[in-house]
Amino acid sequence: MKFQKWNIHPTPDGAAEVLIAAGYPHLVSEVLAARGITAAEEAAAFLERDHRLTISPFLMKDMDRAVERINETMARGERMAVFGDYDVDGITATCILVDYLRRHGVDCLHYIPRRIEDGYGLGKDAIHSLYEQGVKLLVTVDCGITGVEEVDYAASLGMDVVITDHHECKDVLPAACAVVDPHRSDCPYPFKHLAGCGVALKLVLALAGPDREEAVFSRYCTLAAIGTVADVMQMSGENRTIVSRGLDSINHSDFIGLHALLREAGLAEKAITSVQIGFVLAPRINAAGRMDAADVAAELLLCDDPQRAATLARQLCALNRERQDVEQEIYAQALEMIEALPEEERSALILSSDCWHQGVVGIVASRLSEKYSCPSFMIHLNDGVGKGSCRSWGGFNLFVALERCADLLLGFGGHELAAGFTIEEKNIPAFRRRMNQIAREYWGGAEPVSSLDVDVVLNQPGRVTLEEVAALDLLEPYGAGNNRPVFCLQGATLERMQNVGQNRHLKLRLSKGPAQLEGIFFSANVEACGVTLGSRVDAAFYLQINEFRGNRSVQLQMVDIRPSLCCSGREEESLQLLERCLAGECLQPKEVMRLHPTREQCVRAWRSLQHLVPPEGLTTGYLPFVRQVAAAMTGAEPFLRAAFAVEIFREREILNCERQGDQICLCRCDQGKKVSLEESIYLRRLAGGTETVK
């Protein structure tokens, strides 16, 4: 089980039926209803995709000054440089602005820092290099908002700087010609959630003017869509418009390099969704920056030579495979380190090593945050200085937390979900203690619990058809605030499971009633999935269409699987009988016969408990636990008698147990003593027996 808790939110009765009656597909209607959209007019408004950006870019503070200064440089014929970031957002933002300026005759360079050699953001060495190349104006994209000293240094050389960024601002802004960032406290721009490429897009729209807005948006919406999805921005407002328009246009994009990458990734001529951007395209572009070759990705997207573009696309995919291998190695090492951490250092994970690849630690931090349900900080050490990447979990605001540790850091930047920082190695222990204290304060002293939000329980899995799954594209684009819907099948039977992909992934088949559904569970295998063949399970998954050799079929992309917390009809009837017995009701002779465990069954049940419940106790799902005990028993009515045996052991005070919803907390308290079960009031009600357990 990947998540400790599944949040299955009830949908108002009849809400989905209202939308179905209005003509919306069943699955779409159920997802909308689960998210509080219960009227047809609300559904129409939510599903409508604007194809125009209606907010004037000049509402952004300093946008007029940025346009004025760039136009001056263009008029003078002076050299300009665009300074970007090495992630997907920064690379696409760089390409948007560089392509626009070059198409308008500007002598324009671009500079994307090398993650390992240069680090994040503006650097004085890079600024000096650009100055020596004759650059008069430097425009940043997706970075620069914290570059106070660097902008002052550029000014000392006689170089002007325009900042465009989307990260959180500190109290002091750089003294640039213009500072364009919707997060400025004095910026009136109403939509605060643009990615760096979104701000770059608004800049070129402002440069083009309203008469050419449609043509400019049409050209750059695909790059902006890729960067926005990759940076996991809130999928509402202008972001929804940018990504919707970009997805619609991606197969007709003017960028040759993008088409080369689509072909190399196996997506040519296919309908592209936000899911494919997030899991196929973005990792390949990101790999260039992570492996210290961000210029490869930028060159690809700006390339106008098909042959060169094909070569660069192959290179990107090779870098991505290399990144995956390095990532897996670092992840395995991090898991070993975490096992050695004391409990007081697990509210926030702070790990460091001098042998980790700096470009990959951020993605490992993401995996650790998801696995351990807490913020994670991965630090690459070199000559006594650490460069860290961190990822949030559960709403923990990284930027605010890093601000509270500023006295221990050499520098930091980013936003609430992802950030970077530098730190002296000697300060890491103090940073670890303080960050864990901040995390404990955030959680209120309680241990964080990994939880999964489930949108829809599929009560009629037979309705999951190709047409219904294809219709889910109406909900696109997905992102923060409009997550890809998670579906759930309760009380299914696990018919088949098989390791695939060098034992790294799991293929399985589930059945419920007459319906059978095939699934794929990435990064899971038979040995570690926590369920057994033929068992009753609950499954959480995305729905997708699998295409293989021209055949199309519905496939479950598994998110989690667990022993079912849902009773079968037989189990429900058995537990009702047990409740009647415990309440002292009069039972029929045949009911007494069903309930009464044999001596052998009691012995097996106790031995199973000794195996399942460790000395420190156990909290687990009630139904899966009873099924495990029952699996160790022989004879009639194993489930019913296993549940009854647990109650007998509790009543005889050799087992402490407490039900909490669908969970049970257990602790053995036998201490090796012998207890006669003949004194059990429950067995006496069944006319006794003289069983003894040890």
C-alpha positions as CSV (number, residue, x, y, z in Angstrom):
1,M,0.0,0.0,0.0
2,K,1.5,3.3,-1.1
3,F,-0.8,5.7,0.8
4,Q,-1.8,5.3,4.4
5,K,-5.1,6.9,3.9
6,W,-7.6,7.2,1.0
7,N,-9.9,10.2,1.1
8,I,-13.0,9.1,-0.7
9,H,-15.3,12.1,-0.7
10,P,-19.1,11.4,-0.9
11,T,-20.9,12.9,-3.9
12,P,-24.3,14.5,-3.4
13,D,-27.0,12.0,-4.2
14,G,-28.3,12.4,-7.8
15,A,-25.7,15.1,-8.7
16,A,-24.0,13.1,-11.4
17,E,-27.4,12.0,-12.8
18,V,-28.3,15.7,-13.4
19,L,-25.3,16.1,-15.5
20,I,-25.8,12.8,-17.4
21,A,-29.4,13.9,-18.2
22,A,-27.9,17.2,-19.6
23,G,-25.9,15.1,-22.1
24,Y,-22.5,14.8,-20.4
25,P,-20.7,11.4,-20.4
26,H,-21.1,9.2,-17.3
27,L,-17.5,9.3,-16.1
28,V,-17.1,13.0,-16.8
29,S,-20.3,13.7,-14.9
30,E,-19.2,11.7,-11.9
31,V,-15.9,13.5,-11.7
32,L,-17.5,16.9,-12.0
33,A,-20.1,16.1,-9.4
34,A,-17.3,14.8,-7.0
35,R,-15.6,18.2,-7.4
36,G,-18.8,20.2,-6.6
37,I,-20.0,21.0,-10.1
38,T,-23.5,19.8,-10.0
39,A,-25.4,22.0,-12.4
40,A,-25.3,21.8,-16.2
41,E,-24.4,25.5,-16.6
42,E,-21.6,25.1,-14.1
43,A,-20.2,22.2,-16.1
44,A,-20.4,24.1,-19.3
45,A,-18.5,27.0,-17.8
46,F,-15.8,24.7,-16.3
47,L,-15.3,22.7,-19.5
48,E,-15.2,25.7,-21.7
49,R,-11.6,26.5,-22.9
50,D,-10.8,30.1,-23.6
51,H,-8.6,30.5,-26.7
52,R,-7.6,34.1,-26.0
53,L,-5.7,35.8,-23.2
54,T,-7.9,38.7,-22.1
55,I,-5.8,40.4,-19.4
56,S,-3.6,43.2,-20.7
57,P,0.1,42.4,-20.1
58,F,0.6,46.1,-19.2
59,L,-1.3,45.5,-15.9
60,M,1.8,43.8,-14.7
61,K,4.0,46.2,-12.8
62,D,7.0,47.5,-14.8
63,M,5.9,45.8,-18.0
64,D,5.7,49.2,-19.7
65,R,9.3,50.0,-18.6
66,A,10.5,46.6,-19.8
67,V,8.9,47.1,-23.2
68,E,10.3,50.6,-23.5
69,R,13.9,49.5,-22.6
70,I,13.8,46.5,-25.0
71,N,12.5,48.7,-27.8
72,E,15.3,51.2,-27.2
73,T,17.9,48.4,-27.6
74,M,16.1,47.2,-30.8
75,A,16.0,50.7,-32.2
76,R,19.7,51.2,-31.6
77,G,20.7,47.8,-33.1
78,E,22.5,46.9,-29.9
79,R,23.3,43.4,-28.8
80,M,20.9,41.8,-26.3
81,A,21.0,38.6,-24.2
82,V,18.3,36.5,-22.6
83,F,19.3,34.8,-19.4
84,G,17.2,31.8,-18.5
85,D,17.0,28.9,-16.1
86,Y,18.0,25.3,-16.7
87,D,14.6,23.7,-16.1
88,V,11.8,23.2,-18.6
89,D,10.1,26.4,-17.6
90,G,13.3,28.4,-18.0
91,I,14.3,26.8,-21.3
92,T,10.9,27.3,-22.9
93,A,10.8,30.9,-21.6
94,T,14.3,31.5,-23.0
95,C,13.2,30.1,-26.4
96,I,10.0,32.2,-26.6
97,L,11.9,35.5,-26.0
98,V,15.0,34.7,-28.1
99,D,12.9,33.5,-31.1
100,Y,10.7,36.6,-30.9
101,L,13.7,39.0,-30.8
102,R,15.6,37.2,-33.5
103,R,12.6,37.2,-35.8
104,H,12.5,41.0,-35.3
105,G,16.1,41.4,-36.3
106,V,17.7,41.7,-32.9
107,D,21.3,40.6,-32.4
108,C,20.4,38.3,-29.5
109,L,22.4,35.8,-27.5
110,H,21.0,33.4,-24.9
111,Y,22.6,32.2,-21.7
112,I,21.4,29.2,-19.7
113,P,23.6,28.6,-16.6
114,R,25.1,25.2,-16.1
115,R,23.5,23.7,-13.1
116,I,26.7,22.3,-11.6
117,E,29.3,24.9,-12.7
118,D,27.2,28.1,-12.5
119,G,24.4,27.2,-10.0
120,Y,20.9,28.7,-10.1
121,G,20.1,32.2,-11.2
122,L,22.2,35.2,-12.2
123,G,26.0,34.9,-11.7
124,K,28.6,37.6,-11.9
125,D,30.9,35.4,-14.1
126,A,28.1,34.9,-16.6
127,I,27.3,38.6,-16.6
128,H,30.9,39.5,-17.2
129,S,31.2,37.0,-20.1
130,L,28.1,38.5,-21.7
131,Y,29.5,42.0,-21.2
132,E,32.7,41.0,-23.0
133,Q,30.6,39.8,-25.9
134,G,29.2,43.3,-26.3
135,V,25.8,42.8,-24.6
136,K,24.2,46.1,-23.7
137,L,20.9,44.8,-22.3
138,L,20.3,41.6,-20.3
139,V,16.7,40.2,-19.9
140,T,16.1,37.5,-17.4
141,V,13.4,34.9,-17.7
142,D,12.3,32.6,-14.9
143,C,15.0,33.9,-12.7
144,G,16.6,37.1,-11.3
145,I,14.2,38.2,-8.7
146,T,16.7,37.7,-5.9
147,G,19.8,38.9,-7.9
148,V,20.3,42.2,-6.1
149,E,24.1,42.0,-6.1
150,E,24.3,40.6,-9.6
151,V,22.2,43.5,-11.1
152,D,24.4,46.0,-9.2
153,Y,27.4,44.3,-10.7
154,A,25.9,44.5,-14.2
155,A,25.3,48.2,-13.7
156,S,28.9,48.8,-12.7
157,L,29.9,47.4,-16.1
158,G,27.4,49.7,-17.9
159,M,25.0,46.9,-18.7
160,D,21.3,47.3,-18.1
161,V,19.1,44.5,-16.8
162,V,15.4,43.8,-17.2
163,I,14.1,41.1,-14.8
164,T,11.1,38.9,-15.6
165,D,10.4,36.1,-13.1
166,H,7.5,34.4,-11.3
167,H,9.2,33.3,-8.1
168,E,8.5,34.7,-4.6
169,C,10.0,38.1,-4.0
170,K,12.2,39.1,-1.0
171,D,11.9,42.4,0.7
172,V,14.5,44.1,-1.5
173,L,14.1,43.9,-5.2
174,P,17.0,44.2,-7.7
175,A,17.7,47.8,-8.9
176,A,17.0,46.8,-12.6
177,C,15.5,48.9,-15.3
178,A,12.3,46.9,-14.9
179,V,11.3,44.1,-12.5
180,V,8.3,42.2,-13.9
181,D,7.0,39.6,-11.5
182,P,3.3,39.1,-10.6
183,H,4.4,38.2,-7.1
184,R,5.6,41.7,-6.4
185,S,3.5,43.1,-3.5
186,D,2.8,46.2,-5.6
187,C,1.8,44.4,-8.8
188,P,-1.9,44.7,-9.6
189,Y,-1.9,41.9,-12.2
190,P,-4.9,39.8,-11.2
191,F,-3.6,36.3,-12.1
192,K,-0.6,35.5,-9.9
193,H,0.1,31.9,-11.0
194,L,1.9,32.3,-14.3
195,A,5.0,30.2,-14.9
196,G,8.2,31.9,-16.0
197,C,7.4,31.0,-19.6
198,G,3.9,32.6,-19.0
199,V,5.5,35.9,-18.0
200,A,7.9,35.7,-21.0
201,L,4.8,35.1,-23.2
202,K,3.1,38.2,-21.8
203,L,6.3,40.1,-22.5
204,V,6.4,39.2,-26.2
205,L,2.6,40.0,-26.4
206,A,3.3,43.4,-24.9
207,L,6.2,44.0,-27.4
208,A,4.0,42.9,-30.3
209,G,1.0,45.1,-29.4
210,P,-2.7,44.3,-29.6
211,D,-2.9,44.2,-33.4
212,R,-0.4,41.2,-33.6
213,E,-1.5,39.5,-30.3
214,E,-3.3,36.6,-32.0
215,A,-0.4,35.7,-34.3
216,V,2.2,35.9,-31.5
217,F,0.1,33.8,-29.1
218,S,-0.5,31.2,-31.8
219,R,3.2,30.8,-32.4
220,Y,4.4,30.6,-28.7
221,C,1.4,28.9,-26.9
222,T,2.9,25.4,-27.4
223,L,6.2,26.3,-25.7
224,A,4.4,28.1,-22.9
225,A,2.1,25.2,-22.4
226,I,5.0,22.8,-22.0
227,G,6.7,25.0,-19.5
228,T,3.5,25.7,-17.5
229,V,2.7,22.0,-17.2
230,A,6.3,21.0,-16.4
231,D,6.4,23.6,-13.6
232,V,3.2,22.2,-12.0
233,M,1.5,25.6,-12.0
234,Q,-2.1,26.1,-10.9
235,M,-4.3,25.0,-13.8
236,S,-6.9,27.8,-13.8
237,G,-7.3,31.2,-15.4
238,E,-4.7,32.2,-17.9
239,N,-2.7,29.0,-17.4
240,R,-5.7,26.9,-18.5
241,T,-6.0,29.1,-21.6
242,I,-2.3,28.8,-22.4
243,V,-2.2,25.0,-22.0
244,S,-5.5,24.4,-23.8
245,R,-4.4,26.4,-26.7
246,G,-0.9,24.9,-26.7
247,L,-2.3,21.3,-26.6
248,D,-4.6,22.0,-29.5
249,S,-1.7,23.5,-31.5
250,I,1.2,21.3,-30.7
251,N,1.0,19.1,-33.8
252,H,0.9,22.2,-36.0
253,S,3.7,24.1,-34.2
254,D,6.2,26.1,-36.2
255,F,9.1,24.8,-34.1
256,I,10.9,22.0,-36.0
257,G,12.8,20.9,-32.9
258,L,9.6,20.2,-31.1
259,H,8.4,17.9,-33.9
260,A,11.7,16.1,-33.8
261,L,11.4,15.5,-30.1
262,L,7.8,14.2,-30.5
263,R,9.0,11.7,-33.1
264,E,11.9,10.5,-31.0
265,A,9.5,10.1,-28.0
266,G,7.0,8.1,-30.0
267,L,4.3,10.9,-29.9
268,A,4.3,12.1,-33.5
269,E,0.9,12.6,-35.0
270,K,-0.8,11.6,-31.7
271,A,-3.2,13.7,-29.7
272,I,-1.1,15.2,-27.0
273,T,-2.4,15.7,-23.5
274,S,-1.0,17.4,-20.4
275,V,-0.2,13.9,-19.1
276,Q,2.1,13.2,-22.0
277,I,3.7,16.6,-21.6
278,G,4.3,15.9,-17.9
279,F,5.5,12.3,-18.2
280,V,7.1,12.1,-21.7
281,L,8.2,15.5,-23.1
282,A,9.1,17.5,-20.0
283,P,11.4,14.8,-18.5
284,R,13.4,14.7,-21.8
285,I,13.8,18.5,-21.9
286,N,14.5,18.6,-18.1
287,A,17.2,15.9,-18.5
288,A,19.4,18.3,-20.4
289,G,19.5,20.8,-17.5
290,R,19.8,18.0,-14.9
291,M,22.8,16.5,-16.8
292,D,24.4,19.9,-17.2
293,A,23.6,20.3,-20.9
294,A,20.6,22.7,-20.9
295,D,21.9,24.3,-24.1
296,V,21.1,21.1,-26.0
297,A,17.4,21.5,-25.2
298,A,17.4,25.2,-26.0
299,E,19.3,24.6,-29.3
300,L,16.7,21.9,-30.2
301,L,13.7,24.1,-29.7
302,L,15.3,27.0,-31.6
303,C,16.7,24.8,-34.4
304,D,15.5,25.3,-38.0
305,D,17.5,22.5,-39.5
306,P,15.5,19.2,-39.5
307,Q,18.6,17.0,-39.7
308,R,20.3,18.8,-36.8
309,A,17.0,18.7,-34.8
310,A,16.8,14.9,-35.2
311,T,20.3,14.5,-33.8
312,L,19.6,16.8,-30.9
313,A,16.3,15.0,-30.1
314,R,18.2,11.7,-29.9
315,Q,20.7,13.3,-27.7
316,L,18.0,14.5,-25.3
317,C,16.5,11.1,-25.0
318,A,19.9,9.5,-24.3
319,L,20.5,12.1,-21.6
320,N,17.1,11.2,-20.1
321,R,18.0,7.5,-19.9
322,E,21.3,8.4,-18.3
323,R,19.4,10.6,-15.8
324,Q,17.1,7.8,-14.9
325,D,20.0,5.5,-14.1
326,V,21.7,8.1,-11.9
327,E,18.4,8.9,-10.2
328,Q,17.8,5.3,-9.2
329,E,21.3,5.0,-7.7
330,I,20.9,8.1,-5.6
331,Y,17.4,7.1,-4.5
332,A,18.6,3.8,-3.2
333,Q,21.4,5.5,-1.3
334,A,18.9,8.0,0.2
335,L,16.6,5.2,1.4
336,E,19.5,3.6,3.3
337,M,20.3,7.0,5.0
338,I,16.7,7.5,6.0
339,E,16.6,4.1,7.7
340,A,19.4,5.3,10.0
341,L,17.8,8.6,10.9
342,P,16.3,9.0,14.4
343,E,12.5,9.7,14.6
344,E,13.1,13.3,15.6
345,E,14.8,13.9,12.2
346,R,12.0,12.4,10.0
347,S,9.5,15.3,10.0
348,A,11.7,16.9,7.3
349,L,14.3,14.8,5.5
350,I,17.6,16.5,5.2
351,L,20.2,14.3,3.4
352,S,23.7,15.2,2.0
353,S,26.5,13.5,0.1
354,D,29.5,14.5,-1.8
355,C,29.0,11.8,-4.4
356,W,25.6,12.7,-5.7
357,H,24.9,14.3,-9.1
358,Q,23.8,17.8,-8.3
359,G,21.4,17.9,-11.2
360,V,19.4,14.9,-10.1
361,V,18.9,15.5,-6.4
362,G,15.8,17.5,-6.9
363,I,13.8,14.8,-8.6
364,V,14.9,12.3,-5.9
365,A,13.7,14.8,-3.3
366,S,10.3,14.7,-5.0
367,R,10.2,10.9,-4.8
368,L,11.2,10.9,-1.1
369,S,8.5,13.5,-0.2
370,E,5.9,11.3,-1.8
371,K,7.2,8.1,-0.2
372,Y,7.6,9.5,3.4
373,S,4.9,12.2,3.4
374,C,7.1,15.0,4.4
375,P,9.3,17.8,2.8
376,S,12.6,16.6,1.6
377,F,16.0,18.4,1.2
378,M,18.7,16.8,-0.8
379,I,22.2,18.4,-0.6
380,H,25.1,17.9,-3.0
381,L,28.4,18.7,-1.2
382,N,31.6,20.0,-2.8
383,D,34.6,21.6,-0.9
384,G,32.6,22.3,2.2
385,V,29.6,23.9,0.5
386,G,26.3,22.2,-0.2
387,K,23.9,23.0,-3.0
388,G,20.4,21.8,-2.1
389,S,17.1,21.1,-3.8
390,C,13.9,20.7,-1.8
391,R,10.4,19.6,-2.5
392,S,7.3,20.2,-0.4
393,W,4.6,17.9,0.8
394,G,1.1,18.5,2.3
395,G,1.1,22.2,1.8
396,F,4.3,22.9,3.6
397,N,5.6,26.3,2.4
398,L,9.3,25.8,1.5
399,F,10.0,29.5,0.8
400,V,8.7,30.6,4.2
401,A,10.6,27.7,5.9
402,L,13.8,28.7,4.2
403,E,13.3,32.3,5.3
404,R,13.2,31.1,8.9
405,C,16.6,29.4,8.3
406,A,18.2,32.3,6.4
407,D,20.9,32.8,9.0
408,L,22.2,29.3,8.3
409,L,22.1,29.6,4.5
410,L,24.4,31.3,2.0
411,G,21.4,31.9,-0.2
412,F,18.0,30.5,-1.3
413,G,15.2,31.0,-3.8
414,G,12.2,29.3,-5.3
415,H,8.6,29.1,-4.2
416,E,6.4,27.2,-1.8
417,L,6.5,23.8,-3.6
418,A,10.1,23.7,-4.8
419,A,13.2,25.6,-4.0
420,G,17.0,25.6,-4.0
421,F,19.5,26.8,-1.5
422,T,23.2,26.9,-0.7
423,I,24.7,26.1,2.7
424,E,28.0,25.6,4.4
425,E,28.5,21.9,5.3
426,K,29.2,22.8,9.0
427,N,25.7,24.3,9.2
428,I,23.8,21.3,8.0
429,P,23.2,19.7,11.5
430,A,21.7,23.0,12.8
431,F,19.7,23.3,9.6
432,R,18.4,19.8,10.0
433,R,17.3,20.4,13.6
434,R,15.6,23.7,12.9
435,M,13.8,22.5,9.7
436,N,12.5,19.5,11.6
437,Q,11.2,21.8,14.4
438,I,9.5,24.0,11.8
439,A,7.9,20.9,10.2
440,R,6.8,19.6,13.6
441,E,5.1,22.9,14.3
442,Y,3.4,22.8,10.9
443,W,2.0,19.3,11.6
444,G,1.0,20.3,15.1
445,G,3.1,17.6,16.7
446,A,1.2,14.8,14.8
447,E,2.9,12.5,12.4
448,P,2.1,13.3,8.8
449,V,-0.1,10.7,7.1
450,S,0.3,10.1,3.4
451,S,-3.2,10.4,1.8
452,L,-4.7,9.9,-1.6
453,D,-7.7,11.9,-2.8
454,V,-10.1,9.6,-4.7
455,D,-12.6,11.3,-7.0
456,V,-15.0,8.5,-8.0
457,V,-15.8,5.0,-6.8
458,L,-16.7,2.9,-9.8
459,N,-19.8,1.0,-8.7
460,Q,-20.5,-0.1,-12.2
461,P,-17.1,-1.0,-13.8
462,G,-18.9,-2.4,-16.9
463,R,-19.5,1.3,-17.9
464,V,-15.8,1.9,-18.3
465,T,-15.7,1.8,-22.1
466,L,-13.3,3.2,-24.6
467,E,-15.7,6.0,-25.4
468,E,-16.2,6.9,-21.8
469,V,-12.5,7.0,-21.1
470,A,-11.8,9.0,-24.2
471,A,-14.4,11.5,-23.1
472,L,-12.3,12.3,-20.0
473,D,-10.2,14.5,-22.2
474,L,-13.0,17.1,-21.8
475,L,-11.5,17.7,-18.4
476,E,-8.1,18.6,-19.7
477,P,-5.7,20.3,-19.1
478,Y,-4.8,18.7,-15.8
479,G,-2.6,20.4,-13.2
480,A,-2.7,21.9,-9.7
481,G,-6.3,22.7,-8.9
482,N,-7.6,20.4,-11.6
483,N,-5.8,17.1,-10.9
484,R,-6.1,14.1,-13.2
485,P,-9.1,12.2,-11.7
486,V,-8.4,9.2,-9.6
487,F,-11.0,6.4,-9.7
488,C,-11.4,3.5,-7.3
489,L,-12.6,0.0,-7.5
490,Q,-13.6,-1.5,-4.1
491,G,-13.8,-5.2,-3.3
492,A,-12.3,-6.4,-6.6
493,T,-10.6,-9.7,-7.0
494,L,-6.9,-9.8,-8.0
495,E,-7.0,-12.3,-10.9
496,R,-3.5,-12.0,-12.2
497,M,-0.2,-10.2,-11.6
498,Q,3.1,-10.3,-13.3
499,N,6.4,-8.4,-13.1
500,V,7.5,-6.7,-16.3
501,G,10.1,-4.2,-17.4
502,Q,13.0,-6.0,-15.8
503,N,10.9,-6.6,-12.6
504,R,10.5,-2.8,-12.1
505,H,6.7,-2.7,-13.0
506,L,3.7,-4.8,-12.4
507,K,0.9,-5.9,-14.8
508,L,-2.3,-7.0,-13.3
509,R,-5.9,-8.0,-13.9
510,L,-8.8,-7.1,-11.7
511,S,-12.3,-8.4,-11.8
512,K,-15.6,-7.4,-10.2
513,G,-18.7,-9.2,-11.2
514,P,-18.6,-9.8,-14.9
515,A,-16.1,-6.9,-15.6
516,Q,-12.4,-7.6,-16.1
517,L,-9.9,-4.7,-16.3
518,E,-6.2,-4.8,-17.1
519,G,-3.8,-2.5,-15.2
520,I,-0.2,-1.4,-15.1
521,F,1.5,-0.3,-11.9
522,F,4.8,1.6,-12.5
523,S,7.6,1.3,-10.0
524,A,5.9,-1.7,-8.2
525,N,6.3,-5.4,-8.3
526,V,4.7,-8.6,-7.1
527,E,7.0,-8.9,-4.1
528,A,6.4,-5.3,-2.8
529,C,2.8,-4.5,-3.7
530,G,1.4,-5.8,-0.4
531,V,-1.5,-7.9,-1.9
532,T,-1.7,-11.6,-2.9
533,L,-3.1,-13.3,-6.0
534,G,-6.7,-14.1,-5.6
535,S,-7.3,-11.7,-2.7
536,R,-10.0,-9.1,-2.3
537,V,-8.5,-5.7,-3.0
538,D,-9.3,-2.0,-3.4
539,A,-7.6,-0.4,-6.4
540,A,-7.0,3.3,-7.1
541,F,-6.1,4.3,-10.6
542,Y,-6.2,6.7,-13.5
543,L,-8.1,5.6,-16.6
544,Q,-6.3,5.6,-19.9
545,I,-6.4,4.1,-23.4
546,N,-3.6,1.7,-24.2
547,E,-2.6,1.4,-27.9
548,F,-0.6,-1.6,-28.9
549,R,-0.1,-2.9,-32.5
550,G,-3.1,-1.0,-33.7
551,N,-5.4,-2.3,-30.9
552,R,-7.0,0.1,-28.4
553,S,-8.1,-1.0,-24.9
554,V,-9.0,0.5,-21.6
555,Q,-6.1,0.3,-19.1
556,L,-5.9,1.2,-15.4
557,Q,-2.7,3.1,-14.6
558,M,-2.5,2.2,-10.9
559,V,-1.9,4.7,-8.2
560,D,-2.3,2.4,-5.3
561,I,-3.6,-1.0,-4.3
562,R,-4.5,-2.4,-0.9
563,P,-6.3,-5.3,0.8
564,S,-9.9,-4.3,0.6
565,L,-11.5,-2.3,3.4
566,C,-14.9,-3.2,1.8
567,C,-16.9,-6.2,3.0
568,S,-18.1,-8.8,0.7
569,G,-21.8,-9.8,1.2
570,R,-20.7,-13.0,3.1
571,E,-18.3,-11.0,5.3
572,E,-21.0,-8.4,6.1
573,E,-23.4,-11.1,7.1
574,S,-20.8,-12.8,9.3
575,L,-19.9,-9.6,11.1
576,Q,-23.6,-8.9,11.7
577,L,-23.9,-12.3,13.3
578,L,-20.8,-11.6,15.4
579,E,-22.3,-8.3,16.6
580,R,-25.5,-10.0,17.7
581,C,-23.4,-12.6,19.7
582,L,-21.3,-9.9,21.4
583,A,-24.5,-8.0,22.3
584,G,-25.9,-11.0,24.0
585,E,-28.8,-11.7,21.6
586,C,-30.4,-15.1,21.4
587,L,-29.0,-17.1,18.5
588,Q,-30.4,-20.0,16.5
589,P,-28.6,-23.4,17.0
590,K,-27.3,-23.2,13.4
591,E,-25.9,-19.8,14.1
592,V,-24.1,-21.1,17.3
593,M,-22.6,-23.9,15.2
594,R,-21.3,-21.4,12.6
595,L,-19.7,-19.2,15.3
596,H,-18.1,-21.7,17.6
597,P,-14.4,-22.1,16.8
598,T,-12.7,-25.5,17.2
599,R,-9.7,-25.9,19.5
600,E,-7.4,-26.1,16.4
601,Q,-8.8,-22.9,15.0
602,C,-8.2,-21.0,18.3
603,V,-4.6,-22.3,18.4
604,R,-4.0,-21.3,14.7
605,A,-5.6,-17.9,15.3
606,W,-3.4,-17.2,18.2
607,R,-0.3,-18.3,16.5
608,S,-1.2,-16.1,13.5
609,L,-1.7,-13.1,15.9
610,Q,1.7,-13.8,17.4
611,H,3.2,-13.6,14.0
612,L,1.3,-10.6,12.7
613,V,1.4,-8.3,15.8
614,P,4.9,-7.2,16.8
615,P,5.9,-6.4,20.4
616,E,5.4,-2.7,19.9
617,G,1.8,-3.2,18.6
618,L,0.1,-2.8,15.2
619,T,-2.3,-0.4,13.6
620,T,-3.8,-1.8,10.4
621,G,-7.0,-2.2,8.4
622,Y,-9.6,-4.3,10.4
623,L,-10.9,-6.4,7.5
624,P,-7.5,-7.2,5.9
625,F,-6.3,-8.2,9.4
626,V,-9.1,-10.6,10.0
627,R,-8.6,-12.1,6.5
628,Q,-5.0,-12.7,7.3
629,V,-5.9,-14.5,10.6
630,A,-8.5,-16.5,8.7
631,A,-6.0,-17.5,6.0
632,A,-4.0,-19.3,8.7
633,M,-7.0,-21.3,10.0
634,T,-8.5,-24.5,8.7
635,G,-12.0,-25.8,9.0
636,A,-15.4,-24.1,8.5
637,E,-16.2,-20.4,8.6
638,P,-12.6,-19.1,8.8
639,F,-13.5,-15.4,8.5
640,L,-16.3,-15.4,11.0
641,R,-14.4,-17.5,13.5
642,A,-11.2,-15.5,13.1
643,A,-13.1,-12.3,13.9
644,F,-14.7,-14.1,16.9
645,A,-11.3,-15.3,18.1
646,V,-10.0,-11.8,18.1
647,E,-12.9,-10.7,20.4
648,I,-12.4,-13.7,22.7
649,F,-8.7,-12.9,23.1
650,R,-9.5,-9.3,23.8
651,E,-12.1,-10.3,26.4
652,R,-9.6,-12.7,28.1
653,E,-7.1,-9.8,28.3
654,I,-4.4,-11.4,26.3
655,L,-4.9,-8.9,23.5
656,N,-5.6,-5.2,23.6
657,C,-7.5,-4.0,20.5
658,E,-9.5,-1.0,19.6
659,R,-11.5,-0.3,16.5
660,Q,-11.2,3.1,14.9
661,G,-13.4,3.2,11.9
662,D,-12.0,0.8,9.4
663,Q,-8.7,0.5,11.4
664,I,-7.8,-1.6,14.4
665,C,-5.1,-1.0,16.9
666,L,-3.7,-4.2,18.5
667,C,-1.2,-5.0,21.2
668,R,-0.5,-8.4,22.7
669,C,-0.4,-8.6,26.5
670,D,-0.1,-12.3,27.1
671,Q,3.5,-12.3,28.4
672,G,3.7,-16.1,27.9
673,K,0.9,-16.8,30.4
674,K,-1.7,-19.5,29.9
675,V,-5.3,-18.4,29.7
676,S,-8.3,-20.7,29.8
677,L,-10.8,-19.7,27.2
678,E,-13.6,-21.6,29.0
679,E,-14.2,-18.6,31.2
680,S,-15.0,-16.4,28.2
681,I,-18.4,-14.9,28.5
682,Y,-18.8,-15.1,24.8
683,L,-18.1,-18.9,24.7
684,R,-20.4,-19.4,27.6
685,R,-23.1,-17.8,25.6
686,L,-22.5,-20.5,23.0
687,A,-22.8,-23.2,25.7
688,G,-19.0,-23.2,26.5
689,G,-15.9,-25.2,25.6
690,T,-12.6,-25.6,27.4
691,E,-10.0,-24.3,25.0
692,T,-6.6,-23.2,26.3
693,V,-4.1,-21.1,24.5
694,K,-0.5,-20.3,25.3
